[in-house]
């Protein structure tokens, strides 16, 4: 390989590693939340400790592993950024969807963990289908075990009031500590 090819390969590889590393590190989204809305990141949710023996768990066991400051956001308005996977549509608009941490969580790639998925239900009007790009979702977060028979389907749910493309929220760095959110 000649020098220009090596440089291009190294640059592309570096960009890819940076993007994957940022996604996996759970860096907070660089967005500004409206007044009265807490900014939530996937890194915050990733602090959930799942039971060691999932086959021997009972209802309530999974909630014990949710960090205290996340439990404190139960029934609070939050903004979180992620990728939409529609689950129920109405005339080509989305009534409910899964909000996932990584775009690869749908049909290929790594299966999402419980802390990488939010079940979202639109409370008013259905949302536009905004696949294959980040979306910002504002709504009321619910931190509870949602069981389908003997199968735990989610720990986090949201009643969403708005869904917009990720680029429509102003960028700015934010302090992401629980103290900054007023939770400790």
C-alpha atoms as one frame of an Amber mdcrd trajectory, in Angstrom:
protein
   0.000   0.000   0.000   1.382   3.427  -0.911   1.652   6.273   1.586  -1.543
   8.149   0.480  -3.523   4.904   0.802  -2.135   4.281   4.287  -3.045   7.827
   5.380  -6.612   7.502   4.059  -6.983   4.065   5.686  -5.639   5.350   9.020
  -7.927   8.405   8.957 -11.038   6.355   8.114 -10.143   3.787  10.753  -9.602
   6.514  13.333 -12.963   8.115  12.565 -14.734   4.757  12.816 -13.048   3.922
  16.128 -13.934   7.358  17.501 -17.610   6.975  16.486 -17.892   3.467  17.917
 -16.004   4.456  21.049 -18.245   7.463  21.641 -21.344   5.329  21.172 -20.133
   2.572  23.467 -18.854   4.979  26.110 -22.373   6.360  26.467 -21.264   9.943
  26.088 -24.119  12.303  26.889 -25.840  13.880  23.946 -24.730  17.478  23.400
 -28.196  18.989  23.502 -29.975  21.615  25.550 -33.092  20.443  27.345 -36.014
  22.846  27.752 -36.645  24.308  31.209 -38.150  21.737  33.573 -36.887  18.785
  31.501 -33.961  16.658  32.744 -31.413  15.566  30.154 -30.973  11.790  30.270
 -28.216   9.839  28.539 -27.828   6.156  27.744 -24.716   6.233  29.911 -26.949
   7.106  32.872 -29.218   4.140  32.151 -26.243   1.816  31.597 -25.489   1.969
  35.326 -28.278  -0.556  35.907 -26.986  -3.766  37.502 -28.903  -6.770  36.220
 -29.447  -9.848  38.434 -26.742 -12.531  38.243 -29.279 -15.349  37.810 -32.034
 -14.018  35.512 -33.814 -17.395  35.457 -34.374 -17.225  39.213 -35.626 -13.639
  39.451 -38.966 -12.405  40.715 -40.849  -9.245  39.934 -39.056  -6.343  41.590
 -35.578  -7.922  41.411 -34.541  -5.887  38.350 -35.614  -2.562  39.873 -33.196
  -3.142  42.743 -30.306  -2.726  40.277 -31.501   0.625  38.884 -29.359   3.522
  40.189 -31.075   5.689  42.794 -30.840   8.876  40.724 -32.559   7.104  37.779
 -35.346   5.861  40.070 -35.659   9.507  41.142 -36.561  10.402  37.552 -39.663
   8.178  37.645 -42.685  10.239  36.509 -40.420  13.189  35.601 -40.110  14.914
  32.227 -36.879  13.983  30.454 -35.209  14.403  27.088 -33.253  11.489  25.654
 -31.659  11.018  22.264 -31.675   7.687  20.415 -32.912   5.748  17.395 -36.541
   4.927  16.631 -37.812   1.406  15.911 -41.579   1.718  15.230 -43.809  -0.913
  16.850 -47.283   0.494  16.067 -48.201   2.849  13.247 -51.314   4.779  12.309
 -51.627   6.022   8.722 -47.836   6.001   8.192 -47.183   7.767  11.515 -45.833
   6.173  14.681 -48.092   5.587  17.694 -45.482   3.621  19.696 -41.846   2.664
  19.207 -38.713   1.408  20.874 -36.071   4.051  21.439 -32.679   2.363  21.363
 -29.171   3.457  22.176 -27.513   2.294  18.956 -28.815   2.151  15.413 -27.477
  -1.405  15.101 -29.962  -2.610  17.748 -32.656  -3.509  15.241 -31.930  -6.051
  12.551 -28.182  -6.544  12.854 -25.391  -5.970  15.308 -25.524  -6.522  19.033
 -28.875  -7.242  20.680 -29.765  -4.416  23.053 -29.538  -4.831  26.817 -32.513
  -3.902  29.020 -30.836  -0.594  29.822 -30.441   0.174  26.084 -34.190   0.272
  25.306 -37.087   2.573  26.163 -40.660   1.589  25.292 -42.236   4.813  24.021
 -45.926   5.588  23.588 -47.070   8.837  22.000 -49.566  10.521  24.320 -51.142
  12.955  21.851 -50.498  12.925  18.121 -48.543  10.123  16.424 -44.949  11.017
  15.506 -43.335  11.131  12.086 -41.333   8.033  11.194 -37.752   9.149  11.744
 -35.720   6.036  11.117 -31.991   5.851  10.498 -31.143   9.069  12.336 -31.080
  10.260  15.890 -34.248  11.602  17.420 -34.815  13.658  20.544 -37.755  12.455
  22.600 -39.324  14.495  25.398 -41.813  12.898  27.720 -42.567  11.438  31.113
 -40.178   8.643  32.094 -41.478   5.587  33.930 -39.000   3.383  35.783 -40.805
   0.099  36.313 -40.600  -3.513  35.302 -42.860  -4.222  32.342 -43.553  -7.960
  32.165 -45.128  -9.892  29.293 -46.028 -13.110  31.082 -42.780 -14.513  32.449
 -40.616 -12.342  30.143 -39.317  -8.929  31.274 -39.742  -6.657  28.249 -38.453
  -3.364  29.680 -37.322  -1.425  32.722 -37.904   1.992  31.187 -40.994   3.357
  29.462 -41.958   6.832  28.324 -45.159   8.694  27.563 -43.812  10.969  24.836
 -45.108  14.417  24.071 -42.661  15.250  21.263 -40.259  13.540  18.891 -38.010
  15.627  16.654 -34.912  14.906  14.566 -31.777  15.088  16.709 -30.420  18.095
  14.854 -33.335  20.326  15.906 -32.178  20.797  19.510 -29.460  23.358  20.276
 -26.031  21.879  20.994 -24.190  22.741  24.175 -22.106  20.837  26.750 -23.944
  20.049  29.979 -22.947  18.944  33.455 -24.285  15.361  33.718 -23.824  14.643
  37.420 -26.832  13.592  39.510 -26.218  16.676  41.655 -26.586  18.928  38.588
 -29.935  17.274  37.913 -31.002  17.987  41.497 -31.331  14.279  42.252 -28.928
  13.986  45.182
